[in-house]
Amino acid sequence: MEEKTNVFDMETITDFYTVNRTNLASANRYDNYIIIWIESGNISMTVDSVPIQTSGTGFVFMGKDRMWSILKIQDCKGYIIRFSSEYFCRRASDVRFLQRSTVFDILESPYIAITNKSKIADIISLLHQEYKEQKEFCNEIIRQQLTTLMLLSEREIKQKNADFYLENEEFKQTRMFKKLIEEHFAEIKSMSKYAELMIIPPKRLLSVVSKTTGKTPKQLLNERILLEAKRLLGYCSWSIKEIGYHLGFKEETNFTKFFKQQTGKTPLEFRGELHPFI
């Protein structure tokens, strides 16, 4: 499946599976957020090598860089929704919401059974309509509906697993780390400093975050810095030097090196692709 920047795609599960069947037979890593809405039928799949068998109405949420495959679909009706962080995060509040949402955490199965089918079906229908018609303000409406989907699903998760989310220490520490990243990603780059703020050893921070997210603390920090860099490059008029300084890079060359290591492109090249006539 081709990866794009600043993208939103939505197609039926059947169409998606038919077109991508060969690639989906083996696990692949994708750089976008994936939401699979299953209205009826069943899907057999793997997520990070863990077998998942859906049953009934529900969602499968997969964050960036998850390894997943679809082995079989049976009488399946629904949609596969794909969006990039650049598409969703137009404002700083969007970034914070996406970072803090529990639906893309890997603490438990990515499959969420849904009880309020009619409400979700209405939102999915509106999403598909706006995506197909591409009328004025369609992207703003799509982002709003994506937010509603994630909030309703998060409510389902917490209602069904209330004790887990209240008592699981690893979950609480991971959430605390993400909160600290959100508050300090521009000025604090040291994992030891984050561990100190959390009053835990650095090895504990590495162990907890790796277990609950599948990524190292440094990877999460770099992803947050990169997301903010892309947002600023795309939606503000600051110079490359000003953006780098805002993100904690005293020298423009250091920011450019970091950005190219993460994306394979310089900040100027990335901005040029988004705004080719500037």
Salt bridges, closest charged atoms under 4 A:
GLU3 OE1 - ARG82 NH1 3.95
ASP9 OD2 - ARG82 NH2 2.47
ASP48 OD2 - ARG66 NE 2.58
ASP65 OD2 - LYS215 NZ 3.46
GLU86 OE2 - LYS230 NZ 2.83
ASP94 OD1 - ARG91 NH2 3.36
ASP105 OD2 - ARG175 NH1 3.79
ASP105 OD1 - LYS178 NZ 2.88
GLU133 OE1 - LYS135 NZ 3.58
GLU154 OE2 - LYS158 NZ 3.23
GLU156 OE1 - LYS160 NZ 3.57
GLU169 OE1 - LYS172 NZ 3.64
GLU170 OE1 - LYS211 NZ 3.21
GLU182 OE2 - ARG224 NH2 2.92
GLU183 OE2 - LYS179 NZ 2.55
GLU183 OE1 - HIS184 NE2 3.70
GLU187 OE2 - HIS184 ND1 2.84
GLU196 OE2 - LYS193 NZ 3.77
GLU223 OE2 - LYS215 NZ 2.70
GLU228 OE1 - ARG224 NH1 3.18
GLU228 OE2 - ARG231 NH2 2.62
GLU273 OE1 - LYS265 NZ 2.77
